[in-house]
């Protein structure tokens, strides 16, 4: 006979999914992290990826910044803008 509370069963599966998502995000961070020279930028990238996966209604600079706990969209916008230039992009 199990001593587990049956009301906790749905939460156990949610925790498993969250754990798997965290592991997957860790793997992505490990793969792309070396492309960013500064630790602050690597942390912002991690938060940005988490924000993309979060249940944010619209994925624009302001709402992602708010989900990341930032005061405004400038950091998110700078991350995207610099990433584009760094990859050989730029304005055409």
C-alpha positions in Angstrom: 0.0 0.0 0.0 1.4 3.4 -1.0 1.7 6.1 1.6 1.9 8.9 -1.1 -0.9 11.4 -1.1 -2.9 11.0 -4.3 -3.4 14.8 -4.5 0.3 15.2 -5.1 0.4 12.9 -8.2 -0.4 15.7 -10.8 2.3 17.9 -9.3 4.9 15.2 -9.5 4.5 15.0 -13.2 4.7 18.8 -13.5 7.9 18.8 -11.5 9.3 16.1 -13.8 8.6 18.2 -16.9 10.1 21.3 -15.2 13.2 19.3 -14.3 13.6 18.1 -17.9 13.0 21.6 -19.3 15.7 22.9 -16.9 18.1 20.2 -18.0 17.4 21.0 -21.7 18.0 24.7 -21.1 21.3 23.9 -19.3 22.4 21.9 -22.4 21.5 24.7 -24.7 23.3 27.2 -22.5 26.4 25.0 -22.4 26.5 24.8 -26.2 26.0 28.5 -26.9 27.5 30.0 -23.8 31.1 30.0 -25.1 30.0 32.3 -28.0 29.5 35.1 -25.4 32.6 36.5 -23.9 31.1 38.1 -20.8 29.3 36.3 -18.0 26.6 39.0 -17.8 25.7 38.4 -21.4 25.6 34.7 -20.9 23.2 35.2 -18.0 21.0 37.5 -20.0 20.9 34.9 -22.8 19.8 32.3 -20.3 17.1 34.6 -19.0 16.1 35.5 -22.6 15.7 31.8 -23.5 13.7 31.2 -20.4 11.5 34.2 -21.3 10.9 32.7 -24.8 9.7 29.5 -23.1 7.6 31.3 -20.5 3.8 31.9 -20.8 4.3 35.5 -21.9 1.3 36.7 -23.9 3.4 38.5 -26.5 7.1 38.0 -27.1 8.1 41.6 -27.7 11.0 43.4 -26.1 8.9 45.1 -23.3 7.0 42.0 -22.3 10.1 39.7 -22.4 12.1 42.3 -20.4 9.3 42.4 -17.8 9.2 38.6 -17.6 13.0 38.6 -17.1 12.7 41.2 -14.3 14.4 44.0 -16.2 13.4 47.6 -16.0 13.0 48.1 -19.8 13.6 46.4 -23.1 17.0 47.9 -23.8 19.0 44.9 -22.6 17.0 42.4 -24.6 17.1 44.6 -27.7 20.8 45.1 -27.3 21.3 41.4 -27.0 19.5 40.7 -30.2 21.0 43.6 -32.1 24.6 42.8 -31.1 24.0 39.1 -31.9 22.9 39.9 -35.4 26.0 42.1 -36.0 28.3 39.5 -34.4 27.0 36.8 -36.8 28.0 38.7 -39.9 24.6 40.4 -40.2 23.8 44.1 -40.1 21.6 46.4 -41.8 21.1 46.1 -45.5 
